Amino acid sequence: PRSQAGPLVALNCGAVSGTLIESELFGHEKGSFTGATKRHLGVFERAHGGTLFLDEITEMPLDLQVKLLRVLETRSFMRVGGENVVRSDARLVAATNRDPEKAIREGHLREDLFYRLRVFPIMLPSLSERPGDVELLARRFLAALNEENGVEKTLGDDAVEWLEAQEWPGNVRELKNLMTRAWIMADQEIGVDALRDPALEGPAPAASGGGPREIRVPVGSTIAEAEKKLILATLEKYGGNKNTAARVLGISVKTLYSRLNVYAAAEQAG
């Protein structure tokens, strides 16, 4: 029977070729195909009594999804090239970075398999929806890099503000890759310059009309009103590029986002 003390076995379905994934799932017998020099136990067999984690389930070929569905229903399978039925009692956890219902419409996921797996769905919010995790994860990745290489690089406060202000469309993987690149670029303290990627940000868009734009602030306006005009005009000048606008204004990206949120809230209240 399954237990918390059982093994945890993981397989990334997108990292295994279509010709090998059946063997990785169910195992194979010696001599069952060229290169099969000995019996191989698949992840279902190795996870017996524990938990099997199938990552990127929508990357699994559709013909394998049919076989997976049968295994989930019968809790039994045969190794590739085998004749004996093998039973496995493992808790199955599946994950995907796609919208499952969209994956069904696009032909990446069988609908019957989706509903068989959808016993207890958990929707994880994107990294942009949990900004408090950004610093925690960034420092975790930095600590791992430091430990692996025997150094003690640090993360500057300005870098933390910049990281928390980003949108992270690539979620945790994007953050991890960015921290790795910044770790390589920085000497001791990782700052904003090490984090920014000019190739991704691109050149700042030119102002419409060619020349600098002027703004007029009537006498009697408050500092807050003048600041708002300047911020919005700068954003317009640079095509909405918040990183560039913040740099030109001499403020952090986090401060810029904070001001924009205040303006948006005021408009909604009005």
Summary of the structure (lengths in Angstrom):
residues: 270
radius of gyration: 26.2
end to end distance: 61.0
largest distance: 89.3
contacts: 685
relative contact order: 0.08
helix: 50%
strand: 10%
